[in-house]
Every structure is written in structure tokens, then in C-alpha cells.
Amino acid sequence: MFMKSLLGVIAAGGLMFAASAANATVATYTDQNLYTANNGGAIGIRDDVDWGLFSQAQGNSTVNNSSVATGSTMTTAVGEKITATNGNSQGFTVYQNGLLTGLPNTRWDGDFGNGTNVLSTQASSITLSFNGAITGFGIHAQTVLAGTYAFQIQAFNSAGGLIGTVTSSGTSTGRASNSFNTAAFAGLTSTAGNISYVTITATQGQASGFAIDTSLIYHFANNQTSGGGSSPTPEPGTLALLGAGLAALGAVRRRRNRA
């Protein structure tokens, strides 16, 4: 009888953990102001990823029109390691938006913020993998060619399970307009802090490639580690239930020892 009760306690604890994961809230955004306003403070530590530093980490002396091989890794200011891959053997090119020097084809004078470093690809998608799970991810994107475009972000956990998808669309003015701060934005967050990698895909207007700007990622504020990893904190009720289960296991062991 006692063992049945103990098994019930342990099973209830497992169900509570499963329910906690299942009840994780995923929020999606197409407005950067709402994304940043809702995800700072108690939810997370903001960690902007500068692709100029990414380029320099690969040994490039200058940022504009610098090449970065697919599969390259950089470390952010708070210790998150990010690996960028795509399906194009030519890898990536990093540009500084609004840099008014050099030939037009060697710069990105487009719809991102003035002076922003952007990561571009001729492939249809970019995958960014994190060494530790994060809470949120968001970027602006723009296609090379002028015209309407759309892109989506899909977030996955460490097991490859899809956490959520967000889609955004806009009108690109191309790479020679200096129409600053008009690129479309997309972002999403998970209260479970279980985003291990994201895939950004241009779903419309991608014929000549696209670019993304400074990535806005978040980590749990109360669980940030030097390695960039994070994990959700168990609820007090869950901890109490597990404690009761462990105490019961100890009682069984003591009873058997006396016998």
C-alpha cells in the first residue's frame, strides 16, 4: 500500500513537470517595440548580436563586404555562442547598411538602420544555433531585390521539436535607397526558455537572396550563466512534491534496513 502511494507521488511529479513544459507560453511579434517592451526586465537579459563582430571573429579586418563561411561561430557579450549555417557553399557576406563608400555592389544601402551591420545570404534560409537555450529571438529582414517579400522564423528545442513560427512581410526598396528603419520585423519568445536554434526563411521575393540585421535575443534574467545557457526555474509546488517523494523513498530505505 505504501509503495502504491509512493508511486502515485512520483507519477504526479512527472505529470507536473510534463504539464509545466506543455503550458509554456509562446508569443509572436511583428512589431519590434512590442517585442522589446514585453521581454525585458524579469523575463530576460537582452543580448544584441552584432554581425560586424561576427565578421571580425572570423579574421576579417573590415566589416563591409566581408565573407563569413557557413558553419562559423561567434560569442556574444554575455557568453552565448552562435553558429550560423545555410545551404549555400559560398557562405555569408557581412555589410554595413548606409555605408556610402565603394561601389554599389559592395555595400548594403537598404532598409535597415543606418550603420547597422547585416548578415546576408544567397541561400533561401539561415539557421542560427545557440550553445544554451534562449528565451526569445527577433530580427529585421530585407530581400536584395526591390518589391514585396515575406519571411518566417521557426524556433526549435534541443530535440528538434518545433516550438513556434512567426511570419512577417514588407516591401523592400532594394540595396540602393537608404530607406532606413523600414525593414520588416519578426520575433518570438517562449516562457520555457527552450529555444535551441532558429531557422529564418525568405518565403517570398528571395530570388537574389536576403539579409538579417542585429539579432535581438533574450536569456532568463535569473538563470543566466557564463556559458549563455538558461533553463526554467521549477515552480515551488513542484519542488515540494519532489521533496515529499524523496522523503518517502528515504523512509522506505530506512524501513528495509531495520527489517
PETANOR-V86260 format. One record per pair of residues at least 12 apart in sequence whose ideal C-beta (glycine too) atoms are under 8 Angstrom apart, sorted by the first residue. I is the first residue (numbers start at 1). J is the second residue. Records with the same first field share a line. If there is no record, write none. Layout:
I=J ; J
//
This chain:
2=252
3=252
5=248
6=245 ; 248 ; 249 ; 252
9=241 ; 244 ; 245 ; 248
10=245
12=241
13=238 ; 241 ; 242 ; 245
16=235 ; 237 ; 238 ; 241
17=234 ; 238
20=192 ; 232 ; 234 ; 235 ; 238
21=192 ; 194
24=190 ; 191 ; 192 ; 194 ; 232
25=190 ; 191
26=155 ; 163 ; 164 ; 188 ; 189 ; 190 ; 191
27=188 ; 189
28=164 ; 165 ; 166 ; 186 ; 187 ; 188
29=138 ; 166 ; 185 ; 186 ; 187 ; 188 ; 189
30=166 ; 168 ; 184 ; 185 ; 186 ; 187
31=185
32=138 ; 140 ; 185 ; 187 ; 216
35=136 ; 138 ; 185 ; 187 ; 189 ; 216
36=216
38=189
39=135 ; 136 ; 189 ; 218
40=218
41=221
42=221 ; 222
43=135 ; 136 ; 189 ; 191 ; 218 ; 220 ; 221
44=135 ; 136 ; 189 ; 218 ; 219 ; 220 ; 221
45=78 ; 218 ; 219 ; 220 ; 221 ; 224
46=216 ; 217 ; 218
47=76 ; 77 ; 78 ; 80 ; 217 ; 218 ; 219
48=214 ; 215 ; 216 ; 217
49=74 ; 76 ; 82 ; 214 ; 215 ; 216 ; 217
50=117 ; 214
51=94 ; 117 ; 118 ; 119 ; 213 ; 214
52=94 ; 96 ; 117
53=74
54=68 ; 72 ; 74 ; 82 ; 84 ; 94 ; 119
55=68 ; 94 ; 117
57=72 ; 73 ; 74 ; 75
58=72 ; 74
60=94
63=94 ; 95 ; 96 ; 117
64=94 ; 95 ; 96 ; 99 ; 101 ; 102 ; 106 ; 107
65=93 ; 94 ; 95 ; 102 ; 106 ; 107
66=93 ; 94
67=91 ; 92 ; 93 ; 94
68=84 ; 91 ; 92 ; 93 ; 94 ; 119
69=91 ; 92
70=84 ; 85 ; 86 ; 88 ; 89 ; 91 ; 92
71=83 ; 84 ; 85
72=84 ; 91 ; 92
75=228
76=217 ; 228
78=219 ; 224 ; 228
79=225 ; 226 ; 227 ; 228
80=130 ; 131 ; 132 ; 134 ; 217 ; 219 ; 228
81=130 ; 131 ; 227 ; 228
82=128 ; 129 ; 130 ; 131 ; 215
83=128 ; 129
84=119 ; 126 ; 127 ; 128
85=126 ; 127 ; 129
86=121 ; 123 ; 125 ; 126 ; 127
87=123 ; 124 ; 125
88=121 ; 122 ; 123
90=122
91=121
92=119 ; 120 ; 121 ; 126
93=119 ; 120 ; 121
94=117 ; 118 ; 119 ; 120
95=107 ; 108 ; 117 ; 118 ; 120 ; 211
96=108 ; 115 ; 116 ; 117 ; 118
97=109 ; 110 ; 112 ; 113 ; 114 ; 115 ; 116 ; 117 ; 118 ; 180 ; 213
98=112 ; 113 ; 114 ; 115 ; 116 ; 178 ; 180
99=115
104=175 ; 176
107=175
108=120 ; 175 ; 211
109=175 ; 176 ; 177 ; 178
110=142 ; 172 ; 173 ; 174 ; 175 ; 176 ; 177 ; 178 ; 179 ; 183 ; 211
111=140 ; 142 ; 170 ; 172 ; 173 ; 177 ; 179 ; 180 ; 181 ; 182 ; 183
112=140 ; 142 ; 180 ; 181 ; 183 ; 211 ; 213
113=180 ; 181 ; 213
114=178 ; 180 ; 181
116=213 ; 214
117=213 ; 214
118=142 ; 211 ; 212 ; 213
119=211 ; 212
120=144 ; 209 ; 210 ; 211 ; 212
121=209 ; 210 ; 211
122=208 ; 209
123=209
124=201 ; 202 ; 206
125=199 ; 200 ; 201 ; 202
126=199 ; 200 ; 212
127=197 ; 198 ; 199 ; 200
128=197 ; 198 ; 200 ; 215
129=196 ; 197
130=195 ; 196 ; 197 ; 217 ; 228
131=227 ; 228 ; 229
132=219 ; 225 ; 227 ; 228 ; 229 ; 230
133=157 ; 158 ; 193 ; 194 ; 195 ; 196 ; 229 ; 230 ; 231
134=193 ; 195 ; 217 ; 218 ; 219 ; 228 ; 230
135=189 ; 190 ; 191 ; 193 ; 195 ; 217 ; 218 ; 219 ; 220 ; 230
136=187 ; 188 ; 189 ; 190 ; 195 ; 216 ; 217 ; 218
137=153 ; 155 ; 187 ; 188 ; 189 ; 195 ; 198 ; 215 ; 216 ; 217 ; 218
138=153 ; 185 ; 186 ; 187 ; 188 ; 215 ; 216 ; 217
139=153 ; 185 ; 186 ; 187 ; 200 ; 212 ; 213 ; 214 ; 215 ; 216
140=183 ; 184 ; 185 ; 212 ; 213
141=168 ; 183 ; 184 ; 186 ; 200 ; 202 ; 210 ; 211 ; 212 ; 213
142=170 ; 172 ; 183 ; 184 ; 210 ; 211
143=172 ; 202 ; 205 ; 206 ; 208 ; 209 ; 210
144=172 ; 174 ; 175 ; 208 ; 209 ; 210 ; 211
145=172 ; 174 ; 205 ; 207 ; 208
146=172 ; 173 ; 174 ; 177
147=171 ; 172 ; 205
148=169 ; 170 ; 171 ; 172 ; 204 ; 205
149=169 ; 170 ; 171 ; 172 ; 184 ; 202 ; 204 ; 205 ; 206 ; 210
150=167 ; 168 ; 169 ; 170 ; 202 ; 203 ; 204 ; 205
151=167 ; 168 ; 169 ; 184 ; 186 ; 200 ; 201 ; 202 ; 203 ; 204 ; 210
152=165 ; 166 ; 167 ; 168 ; 186 ; 200 ; 201 ; 203
153=165 ; 166 ; 186 ; 187 ; 188 ; 198 ; 199 ; 200
154=198 ; 199 ; 201
155=188 ; 190 ; 195 ; 197 ; 198
156=195 ; 196 ; 197 ; 198 ; 199
157=194 ; 195 ; 196
158=194 ; 196
163=188 ; 190 ; 194 ; 195
164=188 ; 190
165=188
166=186 ; 187 ; 188
167=186 ; 203
168=184 ; 185 ; 186
169=184 ; 204
170=182 ; 183 ; 184
172=205
183=213
187=216
189=218
191=232
192=232
193=219 ; 220 ; 223 ; 230 ; 231 ; 232
194=232
200=212
220=232 ; 233
//
